[in-house]
Amino acid sequence: MDCLLLAEGALFVIEFKRTKLQRADRDQVMNYAVNLIEFHRVTQEWCNGNGAIVIPVLALTEGKISAEVAWTGLAGHSWPAMAHKPVECDKDTLKKAIQLGLKHRRSKEPVSLTAWIDSPFRPSSSILDATLSLYGNHDVVAIQEHAAPKAAIDASVKEIREHINFALGQGKYHIVFLSGAPGAGKTLVGLDIVMRGNTADGSVFVTGNAPLVEVLNKALDKSYRVQGQNSTAWTPTGYRRADAGFVAAAANFKIVKAHNFLGKRGEAHRQEDGRVLVFDEAQRTYEQGRMVLGERLADHEADLILSVQRKAYPTGGAVVVALIGHNQAINSGERGMVAWLDAAERNGWTFSISDKTLELAEFTNREKWAAHPSRRQLQNGHLHQSMRYYRNAKVEEWVSAVLDGDAAAAYALATTLGENKNTIWLTRSLETARKWAKFHTVGGQRSGLIASGQARRLAAEGLFVDYKPDIAAWMLAPSSDVRSSNSLETVQNQYYIQGLELDNCVVCWDADLRRENDKWAAYKLSGGDWQKDKLLDVAKNGYRVLLTRARKGIVVFVPKGDLSGEDTTRNIQFYDGVWEFLKECGAIELDF
């Protein structure tokens, strides 16, 4: 917002534009006004209890408004305390626009400037109902189409809700841990807790996976628009159908990007809707000193979040539901799930965690945490079965065996997969991989090219991992749209695809992870050559993410390298070693 002007009985929301006004400008200032009415507690109370009004204003700084400055009235839409349309003016008529708004005030009740500035964030009951309605009616095919082990999901949701209610009933500050394999349904559990049942009011979904936020919100917007074209169009309760677009635009407030949490929803901005925080990809919180949003963290991110929550809710308790993906650390500086346990101990929080979670390989000192006096037992706190590869869950086991270097175990698993018509395919031709993906992708299914963020020599194959296509369009646009993943023209890396899924994946393998002396070795391209990467586990986990994105089928493309021998960064031995090892692991060469 460019300018907020508080007067007795009126709040002016003023946006300045240079030479002309467009529809997007009008929508922008109207959205600002709607957000103040729907989310700013003092504004809500001032309008509802004291008759104040909110007046959106558009003012040109250089151009001229040809029409007279006009008042379009109140109550022409779903917000009776807001002007029906923006008051439009220029620098010479801005004073007249303000005088016009003051003339049409319903009251001259003042508001405390200090109270207004310090007002907490509180969604109105109507916007909360509308948001839950929109989430309940949408169809996010790209995220939620699978044959799920639903009983495990339901049991987990039910028990986590019980632990949340118990903690808040006791006024405790508490963490509930839910762990699971890639694609096991952790995100769906979190969204269910935030969007349904008695935990929906006052809960927020926070994720370290920023692309997931973009795809979810785009999918909701797309769903609303599709429904809006039908006779059964979604109409938010308490709002006019004509204003549903503004409501849909505001309905993403329950999903927040994790690394923005401290800056936008922490100490400087008190909130009333975050007593229950569901943290997706919670293992991705950063360690002390890491640069986040241009500043170094003064403490470990998990500690900062727990501290902020206790300050925001000094009485009545608060709950963090930590959704943990194991073996999924793909960035340096990510502390993993132990960060939250350490933070709980240091900050005096209790926690619920299952024995299965404590048995995970990356867990250290599990005996201490199992017997910890602050622990509550959780029976359904680990989802072990993937929902992603819906025809056979052994794909994850095969990927683990490959990355562990166990060719014999991988071969046995690949044989079983092949018997169930779930062959892991292998090719050295990108064109062949594209033909395979297009042939096997029908209707609303998704296929796509994915590769490691370090796979920079795939540029020789026309794949540029440093180019970052818009993830929402890539995941949701129709096949006729060149931005769609189905066009098989652009590639996404593990940082953007983690937490998302496709029906058919083409995994493009580069020399950043290769075989040396019968072991995996990691490299990064620095300048004009490859340099050894010490973070082997991070590199392997990146490929783990890539190899577990498919719901239906997968083909691994391994380039041949530079056959002329001139380009040393594409030495054929780098790629031949990977090719031969994947064949030893049971992957079958594609003849398509």
NULUMLO-254098 format. One line per field, with one value per residue (C-alpha): x, y, z; residue in three letters. Coordinates in steps of 0.1 Angstrom, whole numbers. Each point is the difference from the previous one (the first is absolute). Layout:
<pts>
xx: (X | ...)
yy: (Y | ...)
zz: (Z | ...)
residu: (Ala | ...)
</pts>
This chain:
<pts>
xx: (0 | 13 | -19 | -24 | -19 | -20 | -27 | -29 | -23 | 19 | 31 | 13 | 21 | 19 | 20 | 20 | 5 | 18 | -19 | -30 | -22 | -8 | -22 | 29 | 5 | -36 | 1 | 32 | -13 | -33 | 19 | 19 | -32 | -16 | 31 | -2 | -37 | 5 | 33 | 7 | -17 | -2 | -14 | -26 | -11 | 1 | -22 | -24 | -4 | 6 | -13 | 33 | 5 | 29 | 6 | 24 | 15 | 20 | 20 | 21 | 32 | 7 | -31 | -34 | -34 | -25 | -31 | -12 | 10 | -30 | -14 | -15 | -16 | 3 | -15 | 1 | 17 | 9 | 17 | -26 | 27 | 20 | -4 | -16 | 29 | 32 | -2 | 22 | 19 | 33 | 24 | -22 | -32 | 13 | -12 | -35 | 0 | 9 | -27 | -25 | 8 | -3 | -34 | -14 | 11 | -25 | 16 | 28 | 13 | 38 | 24 | 32 | 30 | 20 | -27 | -4 | 37 | 4 | -32 | 5 | -8 | -34 | -20 | -37 | -23 | -15 | 34 | 10 | -33 | 6 | 35 | -9 | -28 | 23 | 25 | -27 | -14 | 31 | 17 | 38 | 6 | 38 | 3 | -26 | -8 | 11 | -12 | 8 | 4 | -28 | -4 | 35 | -6 | -33 | 15 | 28 | -23 | -23 | 29 | 18 | -32 | -4 | 35 | -6 | -32 | 16 | 30 | -22 | -24 | 29 | 14 | 33 | 25 | 3 | 15 | -16 | 23 | -12 | 27 | -4 | 16 | -2 | -35 | -15 | -26 | 15 | -11 | -35 | -1 | 11 | -25 | -28 | 9 | 1 | -31 | -24 | -14 | 3 | 37 | -8 | -8 | 33 | 24 | 24 | 19 | 37 | 23 | 37 | -10 | -8 | -9 | -27 | -16 | 0 | -15 | -26 | -12 | 0 | -19 | -26 | -4 | -2 | -26 | -21 | 2 | -11 | -29 | -9 | -7 | -25 | -36 | 11 | 27 | 15 | -15 | 16 | -25 | -9 | 13 | -15 | 9 | 14 | 25 | 12 | 31 | 12 | -8 | 19 | 30 | 0 | -5 | 37 | 7 | 1 | 31 | 33 | 35 | 22 | 30 | -24 | -16 | 23 | 1 | -37 | -19 | 24 | 7 | -7 | -34 | -22 | -24 | -31 | -2 | 33 | -4 | 3 | 28 | 3 | 35 | 4 | 36 | 10 | 34 | 9 | 3 | 35 | 28 | 12 | 19 | -16 | -11 | -38 | -18 | 32 | 8 | 20 | -20 | 7 | -8 | -11 | -32 | -19 | 9 | -10 | -34 | -7 | 10 | -22 | -30 | 4 | 2 | -30 | -21 | 13 | -30 | -21 | 28 | 9 | 7 | 24 | -7 | 33 | -3 | 34 | 13 | 29 | 30 | -12 | 26 | 8 | 16 | 31 | -8 | -32 | 1 | -26 | -26 | 24 | -1 | -35 | 7 | 30 | -21 | -28 | 24 | 17 | -33 | -21 | -24 | -14 | -3 | -18 | 21 | -4 | 25 | 1 | 11 | 27 | 13 | 7 | 37 | 9 | -11 | 27 | -3 | -34 | 1 | 1 | -30 | -20 | 3 | -2 | -24 | -16 | -10 | -35 | -3 | -15 | -13 | -6 | 28 | 18 | -13 | 21 | -19 | 3 | -32 | 19 | 9 | -35 | 6 | 30 | 15 | 34 | 12 | 12 | 18 | 17 | 11 | 15 | 19 | 14 | 12 | 14 | 20 | -16 | -4 | -11 | -28 | -11 | 1 | -23 | -24 | 1 | -9 | -31 | -9 | 3 | -22 | -27 | 5 | 18 | 33 | 26 | 10 | 34 | 10 | 29 | -23 | -19 | -23 | -9 | -8 | -22 | -19 | -5 | -13 | -24 | -13 | -8 | -15 | -37 | -29 | 8 | 31 | 34 | 34 | 32 | 37 | 18 | 37 | 24 | 6 | 37 | -5 | 14 | 16 | -34 | 1 | 17 | -33 | -20 | -11 | 8 | -4 | 8 | -31 | -29 | -33 | -31 | -8 | -37 | -4 | 24 | -21 | -35 | -1 | -17 | 21 | -9 | 19 | 38 | 6 | -15 | 23 | -18 | 18 | 32 | 20 | 11 | 15 | -7 | 26 | -4 | -5 | -31 | -15 | 4 | -34 | -16 | -6 | -5 | -16 | 31 | 34 | 31 | 29 | 30 | 33 | 31 | 36 | -6 | -7 | 22 | 16 | 37 | 17 | -34 | -14 | -20 | 19 | -15 | 12 | -9 | 9 | 23 | 12 | 8 | 5 | -15 | 11 | -5 | -30 | 4 | -37 | -6 | -31 | -16 | 8 | -14 | -32 | -4 | -2 | -22 | -25 | 2 | -3 | -31 | -22 | -19 | -34 | -1 | 32 | 36 | 28 | 35 | 19 | 38 | 18 | 29 | 23 | 23 | 10 | 27 | 18 | 4 | -23 | 16 | -31 | -19 | 25 | -18 | 14 | -20 | -33 | 10 | 6 | -35 | -15 | 16 | -8 | -36 | -2 | 16 | -28 | -26 | -10 | -9 | 11 | -29 | -7 | -27)
yy: (0 | 34 | 21 | -5 | 30 | -3 | 25 | 2 | -28 | -6 | -20 | 10 | -26 | 21 | -15 | 23 | -7 | 21 | 8 | -23 | -24 | -36 | -27 | -17 | 32 | 1 | -36 | 6 | 28 | -18 | -31 | 22 | 13 | -34 | -14 | 27 | -7 | -38 | -3 | 31 | -3 | 37 | 9 | -27 | 13 | 37 | -8 | -24 | 16 | 37 | 5 | 9 | -5 | -11 | 21 | -13 | 28 | 0 | 32 | 8 | 19 | 11 | -7 | 16 | -15 | 10 | -7 | 18 | -14 | -21 | -19 | -34 | -7 | -26 | -35 | -8 | -33 | -24 | 26 | 26 | 21 | 4 | 22 | -18 | 11 | 19 | 38 | 10 | 33 | 17 | 22 | 31 | -18 | -22 | 25 | 0 | -39 | 0 | 27 | -21 | -30 | 20 | 14 | -35 | -13 | -19 | 12 | 22 | -26 | 3 | -30 | -2 | 2 | -21 | -26 | 0 | -5 | -27 | -18 | -38 | -20 | -17 | -15 | 8 | -30 | 5 | -1 | -30 | -18 | 10 | -13 | -33 | -3 | 7 | -26 | -25 | 4 | 2 | -28 | 2 | -29 | 8 | -6 | -24 | -26 | -34 | -33 | 9 | -22 | 21 | -18 | 10 | 36 | 2 | -17 | 25 | 31 | -13 | -6 | 33 | 19 | -17 | 10 | 36 | 3 | -16 | 24 | 31 | -12 | -2 | 34 | -18 | 10 | -32 | -15 | -30 | -18 | -18 | -17 | -19 | -12 | 22 | 0 | -16 | 27 | 23 | 31 | -13 | -6 | 35 | 16 | -21 | 12 | 37 | -1 | -24 | -8 | 18 | 9 | 21 | 31 | 15 | -22 | 8 | -22 | 11 | -16 | 2 | -11 | 33 | -15 | -21 | 33 | 13 | -31 | -4 | 36 | -1 | -33 | 16 | 30 | -22 | -22 | 31 | 13 | -34 | -2 | 36 | -11 | -26 | 4 | -15 | 28 | 3 | 29 | 8 | 1 | 35 | 16 | 10 | -22 | 30 | 6 | -36 | 8 | 24 | -27 | -27 | 23 | 5 | -37 | -9 | 15 | -35 | -10 | 18 | -4 | -11 | 23 | 29 | -10 | 18 | 32 | 3 | -19 | 2 | 25 | 31 | -12 | -16 | -26 | -17 | -29 | -18 | -17 | -32 | 0 | -29 | 0 | -20 | -11 | 10 | -16 | 29 | 25 | 17 | 2 | 31 | 24 | -10 | 29 | 1 | 28 | 20 | -3 | -25 | -21 | 11 | -36 | -33 | 6 | -26 | 18 | 33 | -13 | -16 | 32 | 22 | -23 | 2 | 38 | 2 | -23 | 7 | -19 | -29 | -19 | -6 | -30 | -7 | -30 | -9 | -20 | -17 | -15 | -23 | -2 | 32 | 25 | 17 | 32 | 7 | 15 | -20 | -15 | -28 | -12 | 1 | 38 | 0 | -24 | 21 | 31 | -15 | -10 | 34 | 20 | -22 | -15 | -35 | -23 | -30 | -24 | -36 | -29 | -4 | 36 | -5 | -31 | 19 | -3 | 37 | 1 | 2 | -4 | -17 | -15 | 34 | 12 | -32 | 3 | 38 | 12 | 25 | -27 | -13 | -32 | 2 | -32 | 13 | 24 | -16 | -6 | -27 | -8 | 23 | 12 | 15 | -30 | -14 | -33 | -12 | 14 | -18 | 28 | 19 | -31 | -3 | 36 | -5 | -30 | 18 | 29 | -23 | -16 | -34 | -13 | -35 | 12 | 26 | -27 | -23 | 29 | 10 | -36 | 1 | 34 | -13 | -30 | 24 | 21 | 28 | -2 | 27 | 11 | 13 | 18 | 20 | 19 | 30 | -2 | -36 | 10 | 28 | -24 | -25 | 27 | 14 | -34 | -10 | 33 | 2 | 23 | 22 | -19 | 18 | -9 | 21 | 3 | 2 | 3 | 9 | 36 | -7 | -17 | 29 | -20 | -10 | 33 | -19 | -20 | 32 | -3 | 30 | -6 | 36 | 12 | -2 | -4 | 12 | -31 | 6 | 3 | -30 | -22 | 12 | 15 | -22 | -19 | 26 | 26 | 1 | 7 | -33 | -29 | -21 | 20 | -17 | 31 | 14 | -17 | 3 | -8 | -17 | 32 | 9 | -35 | -13 | -6 | -1 | -29 | -9 | -31 | -6 | 13 | 3 | 3 | 15 | -11 | 21 | -5 | 18 | -34 | -28 | -33 | 0 | -31 | -18 | 28 | 32 | 33 | 35 | 29 | 36 | 20 | 29 | 22 | -22 | -33 | -24 | 3 | -27 | 7 | -10 | -1 | -35 | -7 | 32 | -8 | -35 | 13 | 23 | -30 | -18 | 28 | -2 | -38 | 0 | 26 | -24 | -14 | -23 | -4 | 11 | 1 | 10 | 19 | -3 | 20 | -16 | 29 | 16 | -28 | 23 | 2 | 38 | 9 | -13 | 10 | -26 | -28 | -32 | -19 | 22 | -11 | -36 | -8 | 12 | -18 | -33 | 2 | 7 | -30 | -21 | 13 | -14 | 30 | -11 | 17 | 16 | -11 | 24)
zz: (0 | -9 | 26 | 28 | 13 | 32 | 7 | 24 | -12 | -32 | -13 | -34 | -18 | -27 | -29 | -22 | -37 | -26 | -32 | -4 | 19 | -10 | 12 | 18 | 20 | 10 | 11 | 19 | 22 | 5 | 12 | 25 | 14 | 2 | 18 | 26 | 6 | 1 | 19 | 20 | 34 | 9 | -34 | 3 | 34 | -11 | -30 | 16 | 34 | -7 | -35 | -16 | -38 | -22 | -31 | -28 | -20 | -32 | -7 | -31 | 7 | -36 | -21 | 1 | 8 | -27 | 20 | 31 | 34 | 8 | 31 | -9 | 33 | 27 | 5 | -37 | 6 | 28 | 22 | 11 | 17 | -32 | -30 | -30 | -23 | 4 | 0 | -30 | 0 | -10 | 20 | -5 | 11 | 28 | 26 | -15 | 1 | 37 | 7 | -19 | 21 | 32 | -11 | -3 | 34 | 21 | 32 | 13 | 25 | 4 | 3 | 21 | -23 | 23 | 3 | -38 | -7 | 27 | -11 | -4 | -31 | 5 | -29 | 2 | 5 | -34 | -19 | 20 | -9 | -37 | 0 | 15 | -25 | -29 | 11 | 7 | -35 | -22 | -19 | 1 | -24 | -2 | 37 | 11 | -26 | 12 | 15 | 36 | 31 | 14 | 33 | 11 | -10 | 19 | 31 | 0 | -4 | 28 | 25 | -8 | 6 | 33 | 10 | -11 | 20 | 31 | -1 | -5 | 27 | 24 | -12 | -11 | -26 | -20 | -32 | -18 | -24 | -31 | -22 | -32 | -32 | -32 | -12 | 31 | 5 | 27 | -19 | -3 | 37 | 7 | -24 | 16 | 34 | -11 | -23 | 18 | 34 | 33 | -7 | -31 | 19 | 12 | -20 | -28 | -24 | -2 | -25 | -8 | -35 | -17 | -34 | 17 | 13 | -36 | -14 | 27 | -3 | -38 | 1 | 23 | -22 | -31 | 17 | 10 | -36 | -14 | 24 | -8 | -36 | 11 | 12 | 33 | 5 | 34 | 19 | 34 | 28 | 10 | -32 | -33 | -30 | -18 | 28 | 2 | -19 | 28 | 25 | -19 | -3 | 38 | 8 | 0 | 34 | 16 | -19 | 8 | -13 | 29 | -4 | -2 | 33 | 24 | -21 | -9 | 27 | 30 | 27 | -21 | -11 | 27 | -14 | 14 | -25 | 6 | 34 | -19 | -26 | -23 | -14 | -32 | -9 | 35 | -4 | -22 | 28 | -1 | 25 | 18 | -22 | -33 | -22 | -3 | -17 | 0 | 37 | 20 | 24 | 36 | 12 | -15 | -19 | 20 | 32 | -14 | -10 | 33 | 18 | -23 | 6 | 38 | -2 | -23 | 23 | 36 | 14 | -12 | -17 | -36 | -22 | -29 | -22 | -16 | -32 | -6 | -32 | 8 | -23 | -17 | 10 | -33 | 11 | 21 | 34 | 5 | 34 | -4 | 25 | 30 | -2 | 13 | 29 | 11 | -2 | 20 | 28 | 0 | -1 | 25 | -25 | 3 | -31 | -14 | -22 | -10 | 4 | -37 | -5 | 26 | -18 | -32 | -11 | 2 | 36 | 26 | 38 | -5 | 35 | 16 | -19 | 5 | 38 | 1 | 28 | -25 | -25 | -7 | -19 | -35 | -16 | -35 | -4 | -30 | -35 | -15 | -32 | -30 | -17 | -29 | -21 | 3 | -19 | 21 | 31 | -6 | -21 | 31 | 12 | -34 | 1 | 35 | -11 | -31 | 21 | 27 | -28 | 6 | -36 | 10 | 21 | -26 | -27 | 20 | 6 | -36 | -10 | 22 | -14 | -35 | 7 | 11 | -32 | 18 | -18 | 7 | -35 | -11 | -32 | -14 | -24 | 13 | -30 | 8 | 35 | -12 | -24 | 29 | 23 | -25 | -10 | 36 | 11 | -8 | 10 | 30 | 9 | 4 | -13 | 3 | -2 | 33 | 9 | 28 | 7 | -5 | -34 | -20 | -28 | -11 | -18 | -28 | -3 | -1 | 37 | 22 | 37 | 9 | -19 | 24 | -18 | 20 | 20 | 3 | -38 | -5 | 23 | -9 | -35 | -27 | -26 | -26 | 20 | -7 | 37 | 10 | 12 | -27 | -27 | 12 | -9 | 34 | 30 | 37 | 27 | 34 | 19 | -20 | -4 | 35 | 15 | -34 | -23 | -37 | -16 | -23 | 7 | -22 | 24 | -17 | 16 | -2 | 11 | 33 | 16 | -15 | 8 | 11 | 14 | 4 | 21 | -6 | -3 | -1 | -21 | -6 | -31 | 9 | -27 | -29 | 18 | 25 | 36 | 27 | 22 | 37 | 6 | -16 | 21 | -12 | -36 | 4 | 17 | -30 | -23 | 25 | -4 | -38 | -1 | 22 | -17 | -23 | 7 | -30 | -20 | -2 | -26 | 8 | -27 | 2 | -27 | -19 | 7 | -25 | -24 | -16 | 33 | -3 | 28 | 32 | 21 | -20 | 1 | -12 | 30 | 24 | -17 | -10 | 37 | 10 | -30 | 8 | 37 | -6 | -23 | 28 | 22 | -24 | -21 | -35 | -31 | -18 | -36 | -10)
residu: (Met | Asp | Cys | Leu | Leu | Leu | Ala | Glu | Gly | Ala | Leu | Phe | Val | Ile | Glu | Phe | Lys | Arg | Thr | Lys | Leu | Gln | Arg | Ala | Asp | Arg | Asp | Gln | Val | Met | Asn | Tyr | Ala | Val | Asn | Leu | Ile | Glu | Phe | His | Arg | Val | Thr | Gln | Glu | Trp | Cys | Asn | Gly | Asn | Gly | Ala | Ile | Val | Ile | Pro | Val | Leu | Ala | Leu | Thr | Glu | Gly | Lys | Ile | Ser | Ala | Glu | Val | Ala | Trp | Thr | Gly | Leu | Ala | Gly | His | Ser | Trp | Pro | Ala | Met | Ala | His | Lys | Pro | Val | Glu | Cys | Asp | Lys | Asp | Thr | Leu | Lys | Lys | Ala | Ile | Gln | Leu | Gly | Leu | Lys | His | Arg | Arg | Ser | Lys | Glu | Pro | Val | Ser | Leu | Thr | Ala | Trp | Ile | Asp | Ser | Pro | Phe | Arg | Pro | Ser | Ser | Ser | Ile | Leu | Asp | Ala | Thr | Leu | Ser | Leu | Tyr | Gly | Asn | His | Asp | Val | Val | Ala | Ile | Gln | Glu | His | Ala | Ala | Pro | Lys | Ala | Ala | Ile | Asp | Ala | Ser | Val | Lys | Glu | Ile | Arg | Glu | His | Ile | Asn | Phe | Ala | Leu | Gly | Gln | Gly | Lys | Tyr | His | Ile | Val | Phe | Leu | Ser | Gly | Ala | Pro | Gly | Ala | Gly | Lys | Thr | Leu | Val | Gly | Leu | Asp | Ile | Val | Met | Arg | Gly | Asn | Thr | Ala | Asp | Gly | Ser | Val | Phe | Val | Thr | Gly | Asn | Ala | Pro | Leu | Val | Glu | Val | Leu | Asn | Lys | Ala | Leu | Asp | Lys | Ser | Tyr | Arg | Val | Gln | Gly | Gln | Asn | Ser | Thr | Ala | Trp | Thr | Pro | Thr | Gly | Tyr | Arg | Arg | Ala | Asp | Ala | Gly | Phe | Val | Ala | Ala | Ala | Ala | Asn | Phe | Lys | Ile | Val | Lys | Ala | His | Asn | Phe | Leu | Gly | Lys | Arg | Gly | Glu | Ala | His | Arg | Gln | Glu | Asp | Gly | Arg | Val | Leu | Val | Phe | Asp | Glu | Ala | Gln | Arg | Thr | Tyr | Glu | Gln | Gly | Arg | Met | Val | Leu | Gly | Glu | Arg | Leu | Ala | Asp | His | Glu | Ala | Asp | Leu | Ile | Leu | Ser | Val | Gln | Arg | Lys | Ala | Tyr | Pro | Thr | Gly | Gly | Ala | Val | Val | Val | Ala | Leu | Ile | Gly | His | Asn | Gln | Ala | Ile | Asn | Ser | Gly | Glu | Arg | Gly | Met | Val | Ala | Trp | Leu | Asp | Ala | Ala | Glu | Arg | Asn | Gly | Trp | Thr | Phe | Ser | Ile | Ser | Asp | Lys | Thr | Leu | Glu | Leu | Ala | Glu | Phe | Thr | Asn | Arg | Glu | Lys | Trp | Ala | Ala | His | Pro | Ser | Arg | Arg | Gln | Leu | Gln | Asn | Gly | His | Leu | His | Gln | Ser | Met | Arg | Tyr | Tyr | Arg | Asn | Ala | Lys | Val | Glu | Glu | Trp | Val | Ser | Ala | Val | Leu | Asp | Gly | Asp | Ala | Ala | Ala | Ala | Tyr | Ala | Leu | Ala | Thr | Thr | Leu | Gly | Glu | Asn | Lys | Asn | Thr | Ile | Trp | Leu | Thr | Arg | Ser | Leu | Glu | Thr | Ala | Arg | Lys | Trp | Ala | Lys | Phe | His | Thr | Val | Gly | Gly | Gln | Arg | Ser | Gly | Leu | Ile | Ala | Ser | Gly | Gln | Ala | Arg | Arg | Leu | Ala | Ala | Glu | Gly | Leu | Phe | Val | Asp | Tyr | Lys | Pro | Asp | Ile | Ala | Ala | Trp | Met | Leu | Ala | Pro | Ser | Ser | Asp | Val | Arg | Ser | Ser | Asn | Ser | Leu | Glu | Thr | Val | Gln | Asn | Gln | Tyr | Tyr | Ile | Gln | Gly | Leu | Glu | Leu | Asp | Asn | Cys | Val | Val | Cys | Trp | Asp | Ala | Asp | Leu | Arg | Arg | Glu | Asn | Asp | Lys | Trp | Ala | Ala | Tyr | Lys | Leu | Ser | Gly | Gly | Asp | Trp | Gln | Lys | Asp | Lys | Leu | Leu | Asp | Val | Ala | Lys | Asn | Gly | Tyr | Arg | Val | Leu | Leu | Thr | Arg | Ala | Arg | Lys | Gly | Ile | Val | Val | Phe | Val | Pro | Lys | Gly | Asp | Leu | Ser | Gly | Glu | Asp | Thr | Thr | Arg | Asn | Ile | Gln | Phe | Tyr | Asp | Gly | Val | Trp | Glu | Phe | Leu | Lys | Glu | Cys | Gly | Ala | Ile | Glu | Leu | Asp | Phe)
</pts>
